[in-house]
Amino acid sequence: MGRLELVVLGLTCCLAAVSAAKLGAVYTEGGFVEGVNKKLGLLGDSVDIFRGIPFAAPTKALENPQRHPGWQGTLKAKEFKKRCLQATITQDDTYGDEDCLYLNIWVPQGRKQVSQGLPVMVWIYGGAFLMGAGHGANFRKNYLYDGEEIATRGNVIVVTFNYRVGPLGFLSTGDANLPGNYGLRDQHMAIAWVKRNIAAFGGDPNSITIFGESAGGASVSLQTLSPYNKGLIRRAISQSGVALSPWVIQKNPLFWAKKIAEKVGCPVDNTTRMAKCLKVTDPRALTLAYKMPLAGMEYPMLHYLGFTPVIDGDFIPDDPVNLYANTADIDYIAGTNNMDGHIFASIDMPAINKDKKDVTEEDFYKLVSGLTITKGLAGARSTFDVYTKSWAQDPSQENKKKTVVDFETDILFLVPTEIALAQHRANARSAKTYTYLFSHPSRMPVYPKWVGADHADDIQYVFGKPMATPLGYRNQDRTVSKTMIAYWTNFARTGDPNMGHSAVPTHWDAYTVEKGSYLEITKKMDGSSMKQNLRTSYLRYWTLDYLMLPTVTGDGAAPAPPSGDSEAAPVPPSGDSEAAPVPPSGDSDGAQMPVVVGF
């Protein structure tokens, strides 16, 4: 045999040896599952991918999820399953399926032996509790929530899953007949399945980190607060959404249940009869019975939400602000984007994104008064004065438009996140607390140059899109993405974002209430990226000065829901998460819709 043949044979044997580390069929509580092994180059690294493993039985409308009975033979887990039943963007049809409780797993593999004891990161998607899927939006085979980059770069297992959304996930009569929170219970079932089964895939069941964005970030927060998850979750990351965000908890679920019942012809005078009827109604009809205004290009960005989590006295036993003792040993990162409110501000005030249109004092005052109704005239005037202080010195349109964005960012995201961090810190035993501000500017070409990081801009970087699809991104975007994956996966591994598998650009100090230390995430990071006391004066205003103002009593403080169609245009809630439903400015006695806003 010649030398060339020997080299080829040796190389072939070597490649066979280094590519041998893959899981093959894995035994789970339901039976065997088999995914696909994707090679990552010639050095032998690979990733095992399992798509469409059932973590619960096919759902029954408006009932809690149940354990899956299992299957015979080996389940081929090679394709994503359909999302949970939801309305299309046009709201004239549905897509997805009732049989939707499936999860997906990415397991990084080295050259010699299959992975063991890896940290596990479980993603919960956003979408206003109204839409979304575990695989995310996609262009052809490029899925937003593809876990491969996180898994392989951070050497962690990534899990994504589906949960029920819209009326099927969150409709509630506010009593035991339809307690609601079905979508939250789906999430819990997925987390519990991972706890019981992930060791067979090479994961550490005692090192589960849940992470999510917007409604997913709020879901992460709620899952850490629920007593049902005691002992299941080691760490958590909330991106642009926490349980205390004013758009998360539905305070008047019966109103929305009645709206659906009226649309589909079910009785509304008795919740027992209503519940029985709704449960046997075509789930597609239930889904389409809820309509709301939509805005945005590729995805709807603003929603008037009727179907969100409720305080059911069981899964969420109390107001979330009172449940932080349950997070005493759960390490936590919570943060926001520096212009999370931009997409919402641009809907409320379209002039925001138009160079030739001005924002006026009257426009802003009307917006402020519509978001501070529980404090009446004094609340509107006080808030307006606080936010327009800089206008005398800088009356430019850019400054005024930034003010509107800052106002909505504060109310919907930043202030509730800061309160959640303080609550987590105050109740912590072993838990560590970190916070960040994501400031890498939006890449949307239609936005003005002053726009920073908009809502949901962070997701593409966490999931490594600048590396997965390099042609669509710049080097600076890849730097941001690698930085976020490093911090996130280090945190999942050790509870400290600075220590773990990946090098990081600068030290991220833990959060304390006294210093308010936060990491600003940008394209160039060094010691100056650690900052303190983010928008402290505004935080102090909302948590002290504003709350001390007298609450308006009488009908004006808690307007009654309208009797008209749910497609009427409602407005966002005030910054106080306890606030009553908010009418638009004008006659405060007018009946308006009890809604909340979020994405």
C-alpha positions as CSV (number, residue, x, y, z in Angstrom):
1,M,0.0,0.0,0.0
2,G,1.4,3.4,-1.0
3,R,2.0,6.3,1.3
4,L,-0.9,8.3,-0.2
5,E,-3.3,5.4,0.4
6,L,-2.1,5.2,4.0
7,V,-2.6,8.9,4.5
8,V,-6.1,8.7,3.1
9,L,-6.9,5.6,5.2
10,G,-5.5,7.3,8.3
11,L,-7.5,10.4,7.7
12,T,-10.7,8.4,7.1
13,C,-10.2,6.5,10.3
14,C,-9.5,9.7,12.1
15,L,-12.6,11.4,10.8
16,A,-14.7,8.3,11.6
17,A,-13.3,8.4,15.2
18,V,-13.9,12.1,15.7
19,S,-17.4,12.1,14.3
20,A,-18.4,9.2,16.5
21,A,-19.8,11.4,19.3
22,K,-23.5,11.5,18.7
23,L,-26.5,10.5,20.6
24,G,-28.5,8.3,18.2
25,A,-31.8,7.1,19.7
26,V,-32.4,8.5,23.2
27,Y,-34.7,6.9,25.8
28,T,-37.2,9.3,27.4
29,E,-40.2,8.8,29.6
30,G,-42.5,8.5,26.6
31,G,-40.2,6.2,24.6
32,F,-37.2,6.3,22.3
33,V,-36.6,9.5,20.2
34,E,-34.2,9.9,17.3
35,G,-33.0,13.3,15.9
36,V,-30.4,14.3,13.4
37,N,-26.7,14.8,13.9
38,K,-25.3,17.8,12.1
39,K,-21.6,18.0,11.4
40,L,-19.8,21.3,12.1
41,G,-16.7,21.0,9.9
42,L,-13.9,18.5,9.6
43,L,-12.7,18.6,13.2
44,G,-15.4,16.3,14.5
45,D,-17.6,18.7,16.4
46,S,-21.3,18.3,15.8
47,V,-24.8,19.1,17.2
48,D,-27.5,16.6,17.8
49,I,-30.9,18.2,17.0
50,F,-34.3,16.8,18.1
51,R,-37.4,18.5,16.7
52,G,-40.9,17.8,17.7
53,I,-40.7,15.8,20.9
54,P,-44.1,15.7,22.7
55,F,-43.9,17.0,26.3
56,A,-47.6,16.7,27.0
57,A,-50.7,15.0,25.5
58,P,-52.7,16.7,22.7
59,T,-54.5,19.6,24.3
60,K,-58.2,19.8,25.1
61,A,-59.7,23.3,24.7
62,L,-59.5,25.4,27.9
63,E,-58.2,22.6,30.0
64,N,-54.9,22.1,31.8
65,P,-52.2,20.1,29.9
66,Q,-51.8,16.4,30.8
67,R,-48.8,14.0,30.7
68,H,-48.2,12.3,27.4
69,P,-49.1,8.6,27.4
70,G,-46.0,7.7,25.4
71,W,-45.5,5.8,22.1
72,Q,-44.3,2.5,20.7
73,G,-41.1,2.1,18.7
74,T,-38.7,5.0,18.0
75,L,-40.2,8.5,17.4
76,K,-38.5,10.3,14.5
77,A,-37.9,13.8,15.9
78,K,-36.6,15.5,12.8
79,E,-39.1,18.2,11.9
80,F,-40.6,21.1,13.8
81,K,-44.2,20.5,14.7
82,K,-47.0,23.0,14.0
83,R,-47.4,26.0,16.3
84,C,-50.3,26.2,18.7
85,L,-53.6,27.3,17.1
86,Q,-53.6,31.1,16.6
87,A,-54.9,33.7,14.3
88,T,-53.1,34.7,11.1
89,I,-51.8,38.3,10.8
90,T,-55.0,39.2,8.8
91,Q,-57.2,37.7,11.5
92,D,-59.5,36.1,9.0
93,D,-58.1,32.6,9.4
94,T,-56.1,30.5,11.8
95,Y,-53.0,28.3,11.5
96,G,-51.3,25.9,13.8
97,D,-52.9,23.0,15.6
98,E,-54.5,22.0,18.9
99,D,-52.0,19.2,19.1
100,C,-49.0,21.5,19.6
101,L,-47.2,20.8,22.9
102,Y,-43.8,19.8,21.4
103,L,-40.3,20.8,22.2
104,N,-37.0,21.0,20.4
105,I,-33.5,20.2,21.7
106,W,-29.9,21.2,20.5
107,V,-27.1,19.2,22.1
108,P,-23.5,20.2,21.2
109,Q,-21.1,17.3,20.8
110,G,-17.3,17.1,20.8
111,R,-14.9,14.8,19.1
112,K,-14.5,11.9,21.4
113,Q,-17.5,11.2,23.6
114,V,-21.1,12.3,23.9
115,S,-21.7,15.4,26.1
116,Q,-22.6,14.9,29.8
117,G,-23.7,17.2,32.5
118,L,-24.2,20.3,30.3
119,P,-26.2,23.3,31.5
120,V,-29.6,23.6,30.0
121,M,-31.2,26.8,28.6
122,V,-35.0,26.7,28.0
123,W,-36.3,29.5,25.7
124,I,-39.8,31.0,26.1
125,Y,-40.9,33.0,23.1
126,G,-42.7,36.4,23.2
127,G,-45.6,37.4,21.1
128,A,-48.0,39.3,23.4
129,F,-49.4,35.9,24.8
130,L,-51.2,36.0,21.4
131,M,-48.9,34.5,18.9
132,G,-45.5,32.8,18.4
133,A,-43.9,29.3,18.2
134,G,-40.9,27.5,19.7
135,H,-39.1,27.7,16.3
136,G,-39.9,31.3,15.7
137,A,-40.5,33.2,12.5
138,N,-38.6,31.8,9.6
139,F,-37.4,32.6,6.1
140,R,-37.2,29.2,4.3
141,K,-35.2,27.0,6.7
142,N,-33.7,29.9,8.7
143,Y,-35.6,29.9,12.0
144,L,-35.3,32.8,14.4
145,Y,-35.2,30.5,17.5
146,D,-32.7,28.0,16.1
147,G,-30.6,27.0,19.1
148,E,-27.5,25.9,17.3
149,E,-25.3,29.0,17.7
150,I,-26.1,29.3,21.4
151,A,-25.5,25.6,22.0
152,T,-22.3,25.2,20.1
153,R,-20.7,28.5,21.1
154,G,-21.6,28.3,24.7
155,N,-21.4,24.5,25.1
156,V,-24.9,24.3,26.5
157,I,-28.1,22.4,25.7
158,V,-30.8,24.6,24.2
159,V,-34.5,23.8,24.4
160,T,-37.4,25.6,22.8
161,F,-41.1,24.7,22.9
162,N,-44.7,25.6,22.0
163,Y,-47.3,26.9,24.4
164,R,-50.9,27.9,23.9
165,V,-51.6,31.5,23.2
166,G,-54.6,33.8,22.7
167,P,-58.1,32.8,24.0
168,L,-57.1,29.1,24.0
169,G,-54.1,29.9,26.2
170,F,-55.4,32.6,28.5
171,L,-59.2,32.9,28.4
172,S,-60.6,33.0,32.0
173,T,-63.9,33.6,33.7
174,G,-62.0,34.7,36.8
175,D,-63.3,31.8,38.8
176,A,-63.0,28.0,39.0
177,N,-65.0,27.3,35.9
178,L,-62.3,28.6,33.6
179,P,-59.4,29.6,35.8
180,G,-57.1,30.5,32.8
181,N,-53.3,30.4,32.6
182,Y,-53.4,27.4,30.4
183,G,-50.4,28.7,28.4
184,L,-48.4,29.2,31.6
185,R,-49.2,25.7,32.6
186,D,-48.0,24.5,29.2
187,Q,-44.7,26.3,29.9
188,H,-44.5,24.6,33.3
189,M,-45.1,21.2,31.8
190,A,-42.2,21.8,29.3
191,I,-39.8,22.8,32.1
192,A,-40.9,19.8,34.2
193,W,-40.3,17.5,31.3
194,V,-36.8,18.9,30.8
195,K,-36.1,18.4,34.5
196,R,-37.2,14.7,34.3
197,N,-35.6,13.8,30.9
198,I,-32.7,16.1,30.0
199,A,-30.1,13.9,31.6
200,A,-30.6,11.3,28.9
201,F,-29.6,14.0,26.3
202,G,-26.4,14.9,28.3
203,G,-27.9,17.7,30.3
204,D,-27.7,18.6,34.0
205,P,-31.3,18.5,35.4
206,N,-30.0,20.6,38.3
207,S,-28.8,23.4,36.1
208,I,-31.8,24.6,34.2
209,T,-31.9,28.3,33.1
210,I,-35.1,29.6,31.6
211,F,-34.9,32.7,29.3
212,G,-37.3,34.7,27.2
213,E,-38.1,38.1,25.7
214,S,-41.1,40.4,26.1
215,A,-44.1,38.2,26.9
216,G,-41.6,35.4,27.1
217,G,-39.5,37.4,29.6
218,A,-42.6,38.1,31.6
219,S,-43.4,34.3,31.4
220,V,-39.9,33.6,32.7
221,S,-40.6,35.9,35.6
222,L,-44.0,34.4,36.3
223,Q,-42.5,30.8,36.2
224,T,-39.9,31.7,38.8
225,L,-42.7,33.2,41.0
226,S,-45.1,30.2,40.7
227,P,-44.9,27.7,43.6
228,Y,-45.4,25.0,40.9
229,N,-41.8,25.3,39.8
230,K,-40.2,24.9,43.2
231,G,-36.9,23.1,42.7
232,L,-37.1,23.1,38.9
233,I,-35.4,26.3,37.9
234,R,-31.8,27.2,38.8
235,R,-31.5,30.5,36.9
236,A,-33.6,32.9,34.8
237,I,-33.2,35.7,32.3
238,S,-35.9,38.2,31.5
239,Q,-35.4,40.3,28.4
240,S,-37.7,43.3,28.0
241,G,-40.5,42.0,30.2
242,V,-41.2,41.0,33.8
243,A,-44.2,39.8,35.8
244,L,-44.7,43.4,37.1
245,S,-44.9,44.9,33.6
246,P,-48.3,46.7,33.4
247,W,-49.4,44.7,30.3
248,V,-48.9,41.2,31.9
249,I,-51.7,40.5,34.3
250,Q,-55.3,40.7,33.1
251,K,-57.4,42.3,35.9
252,N,-60.8,41.9,34.2
253,P,-60.8,38.4,32.5
254,L,-64.6,37.9,32.8
255,F,-65.2,40.9,30.5
256,W,-63.1,39.3,27.8
257,A,-64.6,35.8,28.3
258,K,-68.0,37.3,27.8
259,K,-66.9,39.0,24.6
260,I,-65.8,35.6,23.2
261,A,-68.9,33.9,24.5
262,E,-71.2,36.5,22.8
263,K,-69.3,36.1,19.5
264,V,-69.7,32.3,19.4
265,G,-73.2,32.1,20.8
266,C,-72.5,30.9,24.3
267,P,-74.5,32.0,27.4
268,V,-72.9,34.9,29.3
269,D,-75.2,35.1,32.4
270,N,-73.7,32.1,34.2
271,T,-70.0,31.2,34.2
272,T,-70.6,27.5,34.7
273,R,-72.9,27.3,31.6
274,M,-70.5,29.7,29.7
275,A,-67.5,27.4,30.4
276,K,-69.3,24.2,29.4
277,C,-70.3,25.8,26.1
278,L,-66.9,27.4,25.3
279,K,-65.2,24.0,25.9
280,V,-67.2,22.3,23.2
281,T,-67.0,25.2,20.7
282,D,-64.8,24.9,17.7
283,P,-61.3,26.1,18.9
284,R,-60.9,28.0,15.6
285,A,-64.0,29.9,16.3
286,L,-62.8,30.8,19.7
287,T,-59.5,32.0,18.3
288,L,-61.1,34.1,15.6
289,A,-63.7,35.6,18.0
290,Y,-60.9,37.9,19.3
291,K,-59.9,40.8,17.0
292,M,-57.6,43.7,17.6
293,P,-55.9,46.4,15.7
294,L,-52.6,45.5,14.2
295,A,-49.6,47.5,13.2
296,G,-46.1,46.8,11.8
297,M,-44.5,45.4,8.7
298,E,-43.3,41.8,9.0
299,Y,-44.7,41.2,12.5
300,P,-47.5,42.9,14.4
301,M,-45.8,45.2,16.9
302,L,-48.6,46.5,19.1
303,H,-51.5,44.6,20.6
304,Y,-54.4,45.4,22.7
305,L,-54.4,42.4,24.9
306,G,-57.4,40.7,26.3
307,F,-55.9,37.3,27.0
308,T,-52.9,37.4,29.3
309,P,-52.1,35.7,32.6
310,V,-54.4,36.1,35.6
311,I,-54.0,35.8,39.3
312,D,-55.9,32.5,39.7
313,G,-55.1,31.8,43.3
314,D,-53.2,28.7,42.3
315,F,-50.6,28.8,39.6
316,I,-50.2,32.5,40.3
317,P,-51.5,32.5,43.9
318,D,-51.2,36.3,44.6
319,D,-50.2,39.5,43.0
320,P,-46.7,38.8,41.5
321,V,-45.1,41.6,43.6
322,N,-45.9,39.5,46.7
323,L,-44.3,36.2,45.4
324,Y,-40.6,37.1,45.3
325,A,-39.8,34.9,48.2
326,N,-40.1,32.0,45.7
327,T,-37.1,33.4,43.8
328,A,-34.7,33.4,46.8
329,D,-32.4,30.8,45.3
330,I,-32.9,31.5,41.6
331,D,-30.1,33.6,40.0
332,Y,-31.6,36.3,37.8
333,I,-30.7,38.6,35.0
334,A,-33.3,41.1,33.9
335,G,-32.8,44.0,31.4
336,T,-34.3,46.2,28.8
337,N,-33.4,47.7,25.4
338,N,-32.7,51.5,25.6
339,M,-35.6,52.3,23.3
340,D,-38.0,49.3,24.0
341,G,-40.9,51.8,23.8
342,H,-40.1,53.0,20.3
343,I,-42.4,50.7,18.5
344,F,-45.3,51.5,20.8
345,A,-44.7,55.2,20.8
346,S,-44.6,55.2,17.0
347,I,-48.1,53.6,16.9
348,D,-49.5,56.0,19.5
349,M,-47.9,59.0,17.8
350,P,-47.0,58.3,14.2
351,A,-45.1,61.6,13.8
352,I,-42.2,59.9,15.8
353,N,-40.7,58.4,12.7
354,K,-41.6,61.1,10.2
355,D,-39.1,63.9,9.7
356,K,-41.6,66.3,8.3
357,K,-44.2,65.8,11.1
358,D,-43.9,67.4,14.5
359,V,-44.7,66.2,18.0
360,T,-46.4,69.0,19.8
361,E,-46.9,69.6,23.5
362,E,-50.6,69.0,23.0
363,D,-49.9,65.6,21.5
364,F,-47.6,64.5,24.3
365,Y,-49.9,65.8,27.0
366,K,-52.8,63.8,25.5
367,L,-50.7,60.7,25.6
368,V,-49.5,61.3,29.1
369,S,-53.0,62.0,30.4
370,G,-54.3,58.8,28.8
371,L,-51.6,56.8,30.6
372,T,-52.0,58.4,34.1
373,I,-55.8,58.3,34.4
374,T,-55.8,56.8,37.9
375,K,-54.1,59.9,39.3
376,G,-56.4,62.3,37.3
377,L,-55.4,65.8,36.3
378,A,-52.6,66.1,39.0
379,G,-51.0,62.9,37.6
380,A,-51.1,64.1,34.0
381,R,-49.7,67.5,34.8
382,S,-47.0,66.2,37.2
383,T,-45.8,63.5,34.7
384,F,-45.9,66.0,31.8
385,D,-43.7,68.5,33.7
386,V,-41.2,65.8,34.7
387,Y,-40.7,64.5,31.2
388,T,-40.7,67.9,29.4
389,K,-38.1,69.6,31.6
390,S,-35.5,69.5,28.9
391,W,-37.8,71.0,26.2
392,A,-37.1,74.6,27.3
393,Q,-33.4,74.3,26.7
394,D,-33.7,71.9,23.7
395,P,-37.0,72.4,21.8
396,S,-35.8,70.3,18.8
397,Q,-38.1,67.7,17.4
398,E,-35.5,65.0,17.9
399,N,-35.4,65.8,21.6
400,K,-39.2,65.8,21.9
401,K,-39.6,62.6,20.0
402,K,-36.9,60.9,22.1
403,T,-39.0,62.1,25.2
404,V,-42.1,60.3,23.9
405,V,-40.0,57.1,23.4
406,D,-38.4,57.4,26.8
407,F,-41.8,57.9,28.4
408,E,-43.3,54.7,27.0
409,T,-40.0,52.7,27.6
410,D,-40.1,53.7,31.2
411,I,-43.8,52.8,31.8
412,L,-43.9,49.6,29.8
413,F,-40.5,48.1,30.5
414,L,-37.8,49.9,32.4
415,V,-39.6,50.9,35.6
416,P,-41.3,47.5,36.2
417,T,-37.9,45.8,35.4
418,E,-36.2,47.9,38.0
419,I,-38.9,47.1,40.6
420,A,-38.5,43.4,39.8
421,L,-34.8,43.6,40.3
422,A,-35.1,45.3,43.6
423,Q,-37.7,42.7,44.7
424,H,-35.5,39.9,43.7
425,R,-32.5,41.4,45.5
426,A,-34.5,42.0,48.7
427,N,-35.7,38.4,48.8
428,A,-32.5,36.7,47.8
429,R,-30.8,34.1,49.8
430,S,-28.2,32.4,47.6
431,A,-29.4,34.1,44.4
432,K,-27.4,36.6,42.5
433,T,-28.9,39.5,40.5
434,Y,-27.6,41.2,37.4
435,T,-29.1,43.8,35.0
436,Y,-28.2,45.2,31.6
437,L,-29.2,47.9,29.1
438,F,-29.0,46.7,25.5
439,S,-28.1,49.8,23.4
440,H,-26.9,48.4,20.0
441,P,-29.0,50.6,17.6
442,S,-31.8,49.2,15.5
443,R,-30.8,48.2,11.9
444,M,-34.2,49.2,10.5
445,P,-33.4,51.6,7.6
446,V,-36.8,53.3,7.8
447,Y,-36.2,54.6,11.3
448,P,-34.7,58.0,12.1
449,K,-30.9,58.0,12.9
450,W,-31.6,58.8,16.6
451,V,-33.4,55.5,17.2
452,G,-31.6,53.1,19.5
453,A,-32.3,49.5,20.3
454,D,-36.0,48.9,19.7
455,H,-38.2,46.2,21.2
456,A,-37.1,42.7,20.2
457,D,-33.9,44.0,18.5
458,D,-31.9,41.9,21.0
459,I,-33.3,38.5,20.0
460,Q,-31.3,38.1,16.8
461,Y,-28.0,38.7,18.7
462,V,-28.8,36.2,21.5
463,F,-29.6,33.5,18.9
464,G,-26.4,34.2,16.9
465,K,-28.0,35.4,13.6
466,P,-25.0,37.5,12.6
467,M,-22.9,34.4,12.5
468,A,-25.6,32.0,11.2
469,T,-26.5,34.4,8.3
470,P,-23.3,36.5,7.9
471,L,-24.3,38.3,4.7
472,G,-27.0,40.2,6.4
473,Y,-24.8,41.6,9.2
474,R,-21.7,43.7,9.9
475,N,-18.6,42.7,12.0
476,Q,-19.9,44.9,14.8
477,D,-23.1,42.9,14.9
478,R,-21.1,39.7,15.2
479,T,-19.2,41.2,18.1
480,V,-22.4,42.1,19.9
481,S,-23.8,38.6,19.2
482,K,-20.8,36.8,20.5
483,T,-20.7,39.0,23.6
484,M,-24.3,38.3,24.5
485,I,-24.0,34.5,23.9
486,A,-20.9,34.5,26.1
487,Y,-22.5,36.3,29.0
488,W,-25.8,34.4,28.7
489,T,-24.2,31.0,28.5
490,N,-21.6,31.7,31.2
491,F,-24.5,32.7,33.5
492,A,-26.4,29.5,32.7
493,R,-23.3,27.5,33.6
494,T,-22.1,29.2,36.8
495,G,-24.6,31.8,37.9
496,D,-22.0,34.4,37.1
497,P,-21.9,35.9,33.5
498,N,-18.2,36.5,33.8
499,M,-17.2,32.9,34.5
500,G,-17.6,29.9,32.4
501,H,-16.9,28.5,29.0
502,S,-16.5,31.8,27.1
503,A,-14.3,34.9,27.4
504,V,-16.2,38.2,27.9
505,P,-15.1,41.7,27.0
506,T,-15.4,43.2,30.5
507,H,-16.5,42.4,34.0
508,W,-20.3,42.5,34.7
509,D,-20.8,43.6,38.3
510,A,-23.8,42.2,40.2
511,Y,-26.8,44.5,40.8
512,T,-27.4,46.1,44.2
513,V,-30.2,48.4,45.1
514,E,-27.7,50.9,46.5
515,K,-25.6,51.2,43.4
516,G,-28.0,50.1,40.7
517,S,-25.0,48.7,38.7
518,Y,-25.9,47.7,35.1
519,L,-23.9,46.6,32.0
520,E,-24.5,48.6,28.9
521,I,-24.2,46.2,25.9
522,T,-22.8,47.9,22.8
523,K,-20.5,47.1,19.9
524,K,-17.4,48.3,21.9
525,M,-17.3,47.2,25.5
526,D,-14.7,47.9,28.2
527,G,-14.5,48.9,31.9
528,S,-16.7,52.0,31.1
529,S,-19.6,49.7,30.0
530,M,-20.4,49.2,33.7
531,K,-22.7,52.0,34.8
532,Q,-24.9,52.9,37.7
533,N,-28.3,54.4,38.5
534,L,-30.1,54.1,35.2
535,R,-32.7,56.9,34.9
536,T,-32.8,57.2,38.7
537,S,-34.8,60.4,38.8
538,Y,-37.6,58.9,36.6
539,L,-37.6,55.6,38.6
540,R,-37.9,57.7,41.8
541,Y,-40.7,59.7,40.3
542,W,-42.8,56.6,39.3
543,T,-42.2,54.7,42.5
544,L,-42.5,57.5,45.0
545,D,-43.8,60.9,43.8
546,Y,-46.4,59.6,41.4
547,L,-47.7,57.0,43.8
548,M,-48.1,59.6,46.5
549,L,-50.5,61.6,44.4
550,P,-54.1,61.0,45.4
551,T,-55.9,58.3,43.4
552,V,-59.0,59.6,41.6
553,T,-62.1,58.0,43.1
554,G,-65.4,57.4,41.5
555,D,-66.3,56.2,38.0
556,G,-63.4,58.1,36.4
557,A,-60.8,55.9,38.2
558,A,-62.2,52.6,36.9
559,P,-64.1,53.1,33.7
560,A,-66.5,50.3,32.8
561,P,-65.8,48.2,29.8
562,P,-67.7,49.1,26.6
563,S,-70.6,47.1,25.3
564,G,-69.4,47.5,21.7
565,D,-67.1,45.3,19.7
566,S,-63.6,44.4,21.0
567,E,-62.1,46.0,17.9
568,A,-62.6,49.4,19.4
569,A,-59.3,51.2,19.8
570,P,-58.1,51.1,23.4
571,V,-55.1,52.6,25.0
572,P,-52.2,51.4,27.2
573,P,-52.3,51.2,31.0
574,S,-50.6,53.6,33.4
575,G,-47.1,52.9,34.8
576,D,-48.7,51.7,38.0
577,S,-49.2,48.0,37.5
578,E,-52.2,48.2,39.8
579,A,-53.8,50.8,37.7
580,A,-57.4,50.5,36.6
581,P,-58.2,50.2,32.8
582,V,-57.3,53.4,31.1
583,P,-59.6,55.5,28.9
584,P,-58.2,58.0,26.3
585,S,-57.9,61.6,27.4
586,G,-61.1,63.6,27.4
587,D,-64.2,62.6,29.3
588,S,-63.0,60.2,32.0
589,D,-66.5,58.9,32.6
590,G,-66.8,57.5,29.1
591,A,-66.9,53.6,29.0
592,Q,-63.7,52.3,27.6
593,M,-62.0,49.0,27.1
594,P,-59.9,47.4,29.9
595,V,-56.8,46.6,28.0
596,V,-53.1,46.3,28.3
597,V,-50.3,46.7,25.8
598,G,-47.2,44.7,25.2
599,F,-45.5,42.5,22.7
